[in-house]
């Protein structure tokens, strides 16, 4: 199966590329959008490349990660009192899943969203689309090639 490329978004104040570097590996948990869940559950594979995207005041790609564990039930859905708790989800038939990602490297400089939007070949990239809020998004191989060149 061909390697795939992904973009995952996080608010820097919630979890940043610095946090991922410190932790080494993290469960990409708390995703509560069905389409994003389906990408993680059905499509993400160990070894896939992940673009780490910081949303917020200065949005852009801040680093690279890699999927290191395929989808498994998101434990935060079962923890009463947790912000990602879902009373309708159950362990026998879980609604929510996460994958584990591991730190690869930080970019020398943030690839700002404004740069991505102006770069030829990235016009169809999900993150450059108006109203794109999906926290887990596929990235086409040709988009990855362009971003890899921009990140050098």
C-alpha positions as CSV (number, residue, x, y, z in Angstrom):
1,X,0.0,0.0,0.0
2,X,1.3,3.4,-0.9
3,X,2.4,5.8,1.8
4,X,-0.1,8.5,2.5
5,X,0.2,12.1,3.7
6,X,-1.9,13.9,6.2
7,X,-2.3,17.2,7.9
8,X,-3.4,17.4,11.6
9,X,-4.4,20.7,13.2
10,X,-4.0,21.7,16.8
11,X,-4.3,25.0,18.7
12,X,-0.8,25.8,19.9
13,X,-2.1,26.5,23.4
14,X,-3.7,23.0,23.5
15,X,-0.9,20.9,22.0
16,X,2.0,22.3,19.9
17,X,4.9,20.9,17.9
18,X,7.0,21.7,20.9
19,X,4.8,19.4,23.0
20,X,5.1,16.6,20.5
21,X,8.9,17.0,20.4
22,X,9.0,16.8,24.2
23,X,6.6,13.8,24.4
24,X,8.0,12.0,21.4
25,X,4.7,10.2,20.8
26,X,1.1,11.2,21.4
27,X,-2.3,9.8,20.9
28,X,-4.2,12.1,18.5
29,X,-7.3,12.0,20.6
30,X,-10.3,14.1,21.2
31,X,-11.3,14.4,17.5
32,X,-15.1,14.7,17.5
33,X,-15.8,15.0,13.8
34,X,-17.0,11.9,11.9
35,X,-15.1,12.6,8.7
36,X,-11.8,13.2,10.6
37,X,-12.5,10.1,12.7
38,X,-13.1,8.0,9.5
39,X,-9.8,9.2,8.1
40,X,-8.0,8.1,11.2
41,X,-9.9,4.8,11.6
42,X,-10.1,3.7,8.0
43,X,-7.2,5.3,6.2
44,X,-4.2,6.2,8.3
45,X,-1.4,3.6,8.4
46,X,1.9,3.2,10.3
47,X,4.6,5.1,8.4
48,X,2.3,7.7,6.9
49,X,3.7,11.3,7.0
50,X,1.9,13.9,9.0
51,X,2.1,17.7,8.6
52,X,1.7,19.3,12.0
53,X,-0.4,22.4,11.6
54,X,-0.8,25.1,14.3
55,X,-4.2,26.9,14.0
56,X,-4.9,30.1,15.9
57,X,-3.5,33.5,15.4
58,X,-0.6,32.5,13.2
59,X,-1.8,29.5,11.3
60,X,0.7,27.3,9.5
61,X,2.6,24.1,9.3
62,X,5.2,23.9,12.1
63,X,6.6,20.4,11.8
64,X,6.5,16.8,10.7
65,X,5.3,13.7,12.4
66,X,4.6,10.1,11.5
67,X,1.8,7.7,12.2
68,X,3.3,5.1,14.5
69,X,0.1,3.2,15.6
70,X,-3.1,2.7,13.7
71,X,-6.6,3.5,15.0
72,X,-7.8,2.3,18.4
73,X,-10.6,3.5,20.6
74,X,-10.2,7.0,22.0
75,X,-10.2,6.6,25.8
76,X,-11.1,10.2,26.4
77,X,-14.6,9.4,25.1
78,X,-15.2,7.2,28.1
79,X,-13.8,9.5,30.8
80,X,-16.7,11.3,32.6
81,X,-15.7,14.9,33.2
82,X,-13.2,15.0,30.4
83,X,-13.9,17.7,27.7
84,X,-14.0,14.9,25.0
85,X,-16.4,12.6,27.0
86,X,-19.2,11.1,24.9
87,X,-21.9,9.4,26.9
88,X,-23.2,7.7,23.8
89,X,-19.9,6.0,23.1
90,X,-19.2,2.6,24.6
91,X,-16.3,0.2,24.8
92,X,-18.1,-2.6,23.0
93,X,-18.9,-0.5,20.0
94,X,-16.8,2.7,20.3
95,X,-17.7,5.8,18.3
96,X,-14.4,7.6,18.5
97,X,-10.9,6.5,17.6
98,X,-7.4,8.0,17.6
99,X,-4.0,7.1,16.1
100,X,-0.6,7.6,17.6
101,X,1.8,10.0,16.0
102,X,5.5,10.5,16.7
103,X,7.7,13.5,16.3
104,X,10.0,13.7,13.3
105,X,11.2,17.3,13.2
106,X,10.2,20.9,13.6
107,X,10.4,23.1,10.5
108,X,13.1,25.8,10.5
109,X,10.3,28.4,9.9
110,X,6.5,28.1,10.0
111,X,4.9,27.6,6.6
112,X,2.2,30.1,7.0
113,X,-1.3,29.6,5.7
114,X,-1.0,32.7,3.6
115,X,2.0,31.2,1.8
116,X,0.2,27.9,1.2
117,X,-2.7,29.8,-0.3
118,X,-0.4,31.7,-2.7
119,X,1.6,28.6,-3.8
120,X,0.8,27.2,-7.2
121,X,-0.3,23.6,-6.9
122,X,-1.8,23.9,-3.5
123,X,-5.1,25.6,-4.6
124,X,-7.1,22.4,-4.0
125,X,-5.4,21.5,-0.7
126,X,-8.1,21.2,2.0
127,X,-6.4,23.5,4.5
128,X,-6.3,26.3,1.9
129,X,-10.1,26.2,1.3
130,X,-12.4,28.8,2.8
131,X,-14.1,27.4,5.9
132,X,-11.9,24.3,6.2
133,X,-12.0,23.3,9.8
134,X,-11.4,19.6,9.6
135,X,-8.7,18.6,12.1
136,X,-7.4,15.6,10.2
137,X,-7.1,16.0,6.4
138,X,-5.6,14.0,3.6
139,X,-2.8,15.6,1.6
140,X,-2.3,14.6,-2.0
141,X,1.2,13.3,-2.9
142,X,1.8,16.2,-5.3
143,X,0.9,18.7,-2.5
144,X,3.3,16.9,-0.2
145,X,6.1,17.4,-2.8
146,X,5.4,21.1,-3.0
147,X,5.4,21.5,0.7
148,X,8.6,19.5,1.1
149,X,10.3,21.9,-1.2
150,X,8.9,24.9,0.6
151,X,10.0,23.5,4.0
152,X,13.7,23.1,3.0
